[in-house]
Amino acid sequence: IWLLIGASPLSQRWFLIFFLNVVVLPLFSIVWLERRRFVSDIDLKDKRERLAFLGLMVFVSSANFITSWILSAPKVIQVLNLLVLILVDVMGIVTSFWKISGHMLVLTSLITTAYFIKGNTALYLALVLPLAAVHRIYFKHHTPLQVLAGLISGFLIPVLVVRFLGLN
């Protein structure tokens, strides 16, 4: 919501669609799959389950990007859709041979992108990163190296995408 302050009404409507497809749909999908016992748990600890979910996300992200491009969405929405598609692809490729912290990758990319959109006022969001990192390690969801890899990837990918596409 904070990112939308000052955005045009058109951008706000597109962002709502983006949010529904990138946040709400995946969350409901995981919960639905877990309740139907298609996946063993919400954390997607099994590699095959993670890859299947990421495959679904590649499909949704591709559809989002193509739709935003064809319908001439605001550039920021097109870039965000492309960024999500690239993040999901990278996560899927890495997950096929190693476990990376998706939480750190997504949080760091969100904060990095918010910085490009809102400037220094977005830096306070970075306070959540140490908390998330400690949580992922403490509860043994990831090793420190997996958390660090998610953090670094979550920073570098948005920097490259946003810089090359001229969003900032």
C-alpha positions as CSV (number, residue, x, y, z in Angstrom):
1,I,0.0,0.0,0.0
2,W,2.9,2.3,0.9
3,L,4.4,1.9,-2.6
4,L,1.1,3.0,-4.1
5,I,1.0,6.4,-2.4
6,G,1.4,9.0,-5.1
7,A,0.9,6.4,-7.9
8,S,-1.6,7.1,-10.7
9,P,-5.0,5.4,-10.5
10,L,-4.1,3.3,-13.5
11,S,-0.9,2.1,-11.7
12,Q,-2.9,1.4,-8.6
13,R,-5.4,-0.8,-10.4
14,W,-2.6,-2.7,-12.2
15,F,-0.8,-3.1,-8.9
16,L,-3.9,-4.6,-7.3
17,I,-3.9,-7.3,-10.1
18,F,-0.2,-7.8,-9.6
19,F,-0.6,-8.2,-5.9
20,L,-3.5,-10.7,-6.2
21,N,-1.5,-12.8,-8.7
22,V,1.9,-12.6,-7.0
23,V,0.9,-12.7,-3.3
24,V,-2.7,-13.8,-2.7
25,L,-2.9,-16.6,-5.4
26,P,0.4,-18.3,-4.3
27,L,-0.6,-18.2,-0.6
28,F,-4.0,-19.6,-1.2
29,S,-2.5,-22.2,-3.6
30,I,-0.1,-23.5,-1.0
31,V,-2.8,-23.7,1.7
32,W,-5.2,-25.4,-0.7
33,L,-2.6,-27.9,-1.8
34,E,-1.7,-28.7,1.8
35,R,-5.3,-29.1,2.9
36,R,-5.9,-31.5,-0.1
37,R,-2.8,-33.3,0.9
38,F,-1.1,-32.7,-2.5
39,V,1.9,-31.3,-0.5
40,S,3.1,-32.6,2.8
41,D,3.3,-29.2,4.5
42,I,3.0,-25.4,3.9
43,D,6.8,-25.0,4.0
44,L,7.2,-27.1,0.9
45,K,10.1,-29.0,2.4
46,D,10.1,-31.7,-0.2
47,K,12.1,-30.7,-3.3
48,R,9.6,-32.1,-5.8
49,E,6.8,-30.2,-4.1
50,R,8.8,-26.9,-4.2
51,L,9.6,-27.5,-7.9
52,A,6.0,-28.2,-8.7
53,F,4.8,-25.0,-6.9
54,L,7.6,-23.0,-8.7
55,G,6.4,-24.4,-12.0
56,L,2.9,-23.1,-11.2
57,M,4.4,-19.7,-10.3
58,V,6.4,-19.6,-13.6
59,F,3.1,-20.1,-15.5
60,V,1.3,-17.4,-13.5
61,S,4.3,-15.0,-13.7
62,S,4.6,-15.6,-17.4
63,A,0.9,-14.9,-17.9
64,N,1.2,-11.8,-15.7
65,F,4.1,-10.4,-17.7
66,I,2.7,-11.1,-21.1
67,T,-0.7,-9.7,-20.2
68,S,0.8,-6.5,-18.7
69,W,3.0,-6.1,-21.9
70,I,0.1,-6.7,-24.3
71,L,-2.3,-4.5,-22.5
72,S,0.3,-1.7,-22.1
73,A,0.4,-1.6,-18.3
74,P,2.5,1.1,-16.8
75,K,6.2,0.5,-17.1
76,V,6.6,-0.1,-13.4
77,I,4.0,-2.9,-13.5
78,Q,5.7,-4.5,-16.5
79,V,9.1,-4.4,-14.8
80,L,7.7,-5.8,-11.5
81,N,6.1,-8.7,-13.5
82,L,9.3,-9.4,-15.3
83,L,11.2,-9.2,-12.0
84,V,8.9,-11.8,-10.4
85,L,9.2,-14.1,-13.4
86,I,13.0,-13.9,-13.3
87,L,13.0,-14.4,-9.5
88,V,10.8,-17.5,-9.8
89,D,13.0,-18.9,-12.7
90,V,16.2,-18.4,-10.7
91,M,14.6,-19.9,-7.6
92,G,13.5,-22.9,-9.7
93,I,16.8,-23.4,-11.3
94,V,18.7,-23.2,-8.0
95,T,16.1,-25.4,-6.2
96,S,16.7,-28.2,-8.8
97,F,20.1,-28.8,-7.3
98,W,20.3,-26.8,-4.0
99,K,18.0,-25.2,-1.5
100,I,18.0,-21.4,-1.4
101,S,16.1,-19.3,1.0
102,G,13.1,-18.1,-0.9
103,H,12.0,-16.0,2.0
104,M,15.3,-14.0,1.9
105,L,15.3,-13.8,-1.8
106,V,11.7,-12.4,-2.0
107,L,12.1,-10.1,1.0
108,T,15.4,-8.7,-0.2
109,S,14.1,-8.2,-3.7
110,L,11.0,-6.4,-2.4
111,I,13.1,-4.1,-0.3
112,T,15.5,-3.4,-3.1
113,T,12.7,-2.7,-5.5
114,A,11.0,-0.4,-3.0
115,Y,14.2,1.5,-2.7
116,F,14.3,2.1,-6.4
117,I,10.7,3.3,-6.3
118,K,10.6,5.3,-3.1
119,G,14.3,6.1,-2.4
120,N,15.8,6.3,1.1
121,T,12.5,6.1,2.8
122,A,12.4,2.4,1.9
123,L,15.5,1.6,3.8
124,Y,13.7,1.1,7.1
125,L,12.2,-2.0,5.5
126,A,15.6,-3.6,5.7
127,L,15.2,-4.0,9.4
128,V,13.2,-7.1,8.8
129,L,16.0,-8.9,7.0
130,P,18.1,-9.8,10.1
131,L,14.9,-11.1,11.8
132,A,14.0,-13.2,8.8
133,A,17.5,-14.6,8.5
134,V,17.7,-15.6,12.2
135,H,14.3,-17.2,12.0
136,R,15.2,-19.3,8.9
137,I,18.4,-20.5,10.5
138,Y,17.1,-20.9,14.1
139,F,14.2,-23.1,13.0
140,K,16.5,-25.0,10.8
141,H,14.7,-24.2,7.6
142,H,18.0,-23.2,6.0
143,T,21.7,-23.1,6.6
144,P,23.5,-19.7,6.9
145,L,24.8,-20.2,3.4
146,Q,21.3,-20.7,1.9
147,V,20.1,-17.6,3.7
148,L,23.0,-15.6,2.5
149,A,22.5,-16.9,-1.1
150,G,18.8,-15.8,-0.9
151,L,19.9,-12.4,0.4
152,I,22.5,-11.8,-2.3
153,S,20.3,-13.0,-5.1
154,G,17.4,-11.0,-3.8
155,F,19.5,-7.9,-4.0
156,L,21.4,-8.5,-7.3
157,I,18.5,-9.6,-9.5
158,P,16.3,-6.5,-8.9
159,V,19.4,-4.3,-9.3
160,L,20.1,-5.8,-12.7
161,V,16.5,-5.9,-13.9
162,V,15.6,-2.4,-12.7
163,R,18.9,-0.8,-13.9
164,F,18.7,-2.5,-17.4
165,L,15.0,-1.6,-17.9
166,G,15.4,1.9,-16.6
167,L,12.8,2.0,-13.9
168,N,14.7,4.0,-11.4
